[in-house]
Amino acid sequence: MHELGIANSVLEAVKAEAARHPGARPVKVGLRVGELSGVNPDSLAFGFQAMTSGTEWEPLALEIETCPRRHRCPSCLNTFPVAGHDFSCPVCGNPRTHCIGGEELDTERVELSTSLVVRQSTRAL
């Protein structure tokens, strides 16, 4: 299950980003996973949850955006999502289109929160 290794890499990236912003707490990490990447989003989410459960990182939310396979037609330059195994351009019918997306595996964002701590002091009057 290589998704566990990917989940570990995501967590390490979040830790590195948190270290760059002292006082901030990571609250959410967003990933883009292409349908051709060979990564199962459900397995990745499960591995991430298992890895963070019972740790200081447990509150960290993981959002996964699944990216469909996309092709571009060299004739009319139309870009379109591919359904099934029909790679023909839906605009001009050209059967020789080129894959331009669906292999993504990216950490898109890490959302940080800063907690305002208000200190109260008491003085005897």
N, C-alpha and C positions, 0 to 999 in steps of 0.2 A: 504494500500500500504506500506508494510514493507520495500520496496526499499528506501523510503525517510529516514527511520531510519538508514539504512545501509549507505546511502550517507552521513548522518550526522556523523556517526562513522568514515567514511573514511576521511572526512574533519577534524575531531578532531585529527585523527592520523597524518595527514599532518601538522596541527598546532603544535602538540607536537614535530614532527621531525624538523620543522623549528626553534622552540625554542631552540633545541639542537645545532643549527648551526647559531649563531648570524652573521648577515651580509649577509646571504644567502637567496635567494628567491625561494620558490618552484615553479617549472614550469610545472611539469608533475607528475601524479600519475598513476601507473599501477596496475590493479587488475586482478586476475584470478578468473573466475566464472564458476563453473562446471554446466553442464546441469542438474544434479540431485540436485543442491543446492536449487532449488525452487525460485531462483532469476531471474527476467526478466532483461537481460542486457540493453534493450532499456529503460525500466522504471527506472532503476538505473541511467543511463546516463541523462535522463530527470530530475530526482529528483536532481541530483548533479548540473546540469546546473541551475535549478530553485533556488537552495540553494546559489549558488555562484554569480548569476547574480546581478549586481549593488553593489557588495562588492569588497573589496581589493583582494579577491580570484578569481574574475572573469577570469583573464588570465590563471588560472591553468587548464591545459589540463588533461582530464581523458581518459586513454586507458584501454579498457576491452578486455582481452583474454578469449574466451570461451573454456572451457576444455571439451572434449567429455567423455562419459562414457567409461571406460576401464576395461577389465577383464583379469585375468591370469588363465591359465590352470594349474591345479595341476599335471597333467600327464607329459606334455612336457615343462612346464614353459613358454610357449608362452604368450606374452602380446599383446592384440589387442583391437582396438576400437569396440564398439558394435553398430551395425546398426539395428534399429527396436527392435524386441524382440527375436532375435536369439543370444543366449548366448553361443552357441556351439563353440568350438575352431576351427578356420579355418585350422589349421595344422593337428591335429589328430582326430578331430570330437568329442571330449569329451563334452557331454552336461552339465556337472557339473563344470562350471568355477566359479571363485570368482571375485566379483567387487572390483577393487583396485583404481578406480579414477572416477571423475565426480562430486564429492561432494565439490570441492574446493570453498572457498570464502575467498581469501587472498589478502592482500595488498602486492603486489610483490615488488614494488619499489617506491621511491619518489625521483625524480630528482630535484636537487637544482642548482641554478645558482648564482654565485657571480658576483656582478657588480664592476668593477674597476672604482673608482672615481679618476680622476686625478685633483688635485687642481693646479690652476695656481695662481701665485702671481705676482703682478705688483709692481715694485719699480721705483721710480723716479731716474733717473740717473743724 
